Amino acid sequence: MSAHDLSGEGIEERLAPVVRQAATEFGHAPDSTFTLLNVSENATYAVDDSDSGERTVLRVHRRGYHDAAAIRSELAWLDAVRVETGLRTPGVLPAPDGQRVLAIGTADDPEPRHVVRFEWLDGAEPDPADESLPEWFGLLGAVTARLHQHARAWRRPSGFRRFAWDYDAAFGSVARWGRWQDGMALGAAELGILTRLDEALRERLAAYGKGPERYGLIHADLRLANLLVHEGETRVIDFDDAGDGLFLYDFGSAVSFFEDDPRMPELIDAWASGYRSVATLPAQDEAEIPTFVMMRRLLLLAWIGSHAGTDLARSTGAAYTAGTCELAETYLTRM
């Protein structure tokens, strides 16, 4: 895994020349304003054009995560989902010359970064603290099933390439987000329980298998933060992690950072019911959902360790490690 180069202090100042140049190449007025929205695997900015008043989104990629071909592949699926499923996804806005993925280098930062521009979508993400969270999970299950149905039937364009989210990519030779062993506050006791979890995940995922009914193209970050609800319409954003994986991993990502919510059985039931309103979900697959919750949890532990400079990692840290160990003990006892 390459080093994460969008973490640490002063990211807005460091990226300002890249954002300014990208906005110019995309055709924005020189004195347009920029607002940093989020930093994760990429940095996203709202751009308010001073001439037109239009608001759009610039996504500045970190180096070493996706190359241009992989980004174009993501955008191809995003387009297809928008056209063929009826789900609203952000429109990709090309530069005046038609390019959708720009490579931007500056005098102070000459190694290019890839930048993509999207339309701005209004809407609010559902709040995980909301009492109606199970209802939102029913909606999320239905949205997930529509994406899975599309992925199974979609004919990928020539040259399509995205990375994978299997055991090897998560914890094995690839360790895409780093080694979970390098997470925060890991002593001997924590390493012991989480090593047992790692071994159990490897065995269960191998037994579960990668048949076409269980494995294919997934969003891989399909949580409430990436749903926008506006005037009764549900919109799906942030396909940056999309790749090949086990379909039920999308549930694991749905409960990111609140896997210990006491309503988890209710959330699983609601999500599964919503899913079955659109597509088949065998009972034996539903029974394996806790495995994917723990897969995602351990992967996020690795993410926190390798992204220690981000606000999210700093705000979770040691407490997330302790909570992961508690969940691992419960999982290993029950599964």
Secondary structure, DSSP 8 states (H G I E B T S, - for coil): ----SS-STTHHHHHHHHHHHHHHHTT--TT-EEEEEEESSEEEEEEE-TTT--EEEEEEE-TTT--HHHHHHHHHHHHHHHHHT--B---B---TTS-SSEEE--SSS-S-EEEEEEE----B---TTSTTHHHHHHHHHHHHHHHHHHHHH----TT----EESHHHHHSSS-TT--GGGSSS--HHHHHHHHHHHHHHHHHHHHH---TTTEEEE-S--SGGGEEEETTEEEE---TT-EEEETTHHHHHHTTT-TT-TTHHHHHHHHHHHHHTTS---HHHHTTHHHHHHHHHHHHHHHHHHTTTSHHHHHHHHHHHHHHHHHHHHHHHH-
